Amino acid sequence: MLPDFFSQLDQYIVEGILALIATYGGFLGRWLLRTKESRLALHSALMTGVSLVSGKIYARVFDTPEKVDYADLVDELVDYVELSVPDALKFLRPSRDQLELMAQSYIVPKVVDLRSQMLGSGE
């Protein structure tokens, strides 16, 4: 009688552990999917924001190709991102400083590329 109890108990423990693993796997899968979607939304918002401030970037590079001040463009881009994808930001929870660094990493290559095109074309 006692060994039967233990064999049934073992079965229930194994089933319980498998149920916990399946539940954890489901939560983990949803969290990973939401993270991926949020990161993609943030990237898209940054790219769209750079497109929106492109005219200002062109104007600044055209005016002074040697030195372009883009601090206010970074702020404008971050403001756009905060309005554009609030759910993604709420999930990912980046700080304003992190968003500014990300925005800078999207704007600077555009400035450098334009500057090299303009300075290179004058030679």
N, C-alpha and C positions, 0 to 999 in steps of 0.2 A: 504494500500500500504506500509506504513512504517513498520508494524509488519512483513510483508512478507520479506522485505529487511533484517530485523534483524534475522529472522529464517534462511534465506539463508546464511547470514553472519556467524551465529553460526555454521552452517554446514561446511562452509569453514574453519573456525577457528579450529573446531574439527578435520577435515581431515588434516589440516596443522600440528597440534600438533601430531597427530598419525603418520604422515610421518616423522616428526622430531624424534619421539621416535623410530620408526623403523630404521631410518638411524643411530641414536646414538647406538642402540642395535647392529646393524651390525658392526659398528666400534669397539665397546666394545668387541664383540665376536671375531673379528679378532685380536685385541690387546691381549686378553687373550690367544688365541691359539698360537700366535707368542711368547708370554712370556713363555708359557709352553714348546714349542719346543726349545726355546733358552736355557732355564734352563736345559732341558734334554740333549741338545747337550753339554753344559758346563759340566754337571755331567759325561757324557760319555767320554769326552776328559780328564777330571781329572782321571777317572778310568783307561783309556788306558795309560795315562802318568805315573801313578803309576806302571802299569804293565811294562812299558818301563824302568823305573828306578829301578825295583825290584832287578835286578842283583847287582846293586850298593848298594842297601839297605842290601841285604844278605851279601855282602862282608864286609860292615862296621860293621854290627852286629856281624859277625863272628870274625872280627879283634879285636874289642873292644866292647863287649856286655854291659859293664857297662855304657858307655857314647858314644852315636852315634851323630856325628855332621851331620846334614842334611840340613843346610842352602843352600848349593850349589845345593842340590837335589830339594829343593823347587824352586830355580831360574830356574833350568832346566825344571821342571814340568810346571812352569808358562810360560816359553818360548814356550814349546810344545803346551800348551793350546792356547796361542796367535796366533800361526801359524795354529793351527788345526781348530778353530772355530771363525774366525774373525767376521763373520756376527752376531753370537750370542753375542759376546762381544760388538760389535757396538750397538746392540739393548739394551742390559742390562746395558751397561756402568759401569762396576765395575772398581775401581781404581786398580793400581798395588798392593797396600797394601792389598786390599780386596782379590785379586787373590792369593797373597802369604798366607794369612790366610786360604783360602779355600784349597790350596795345602797342607799346613801344617796339616790341619785337615784330609786329606786323607793319608798323609805319616806317621804321628805319630802313628796311631793305628797299622799300619803294622810293624813299628819299635818295638813298645811295645810288640806286639804278638810274633815277632821273638825273641826278647830279653828274654821274659819269657819262651819260648820254649827252648832256648839255656841254660839259667841259670838253668832252672828246670831239664833239661836232665842230667846235670852234677852232680846232687845230688845222 
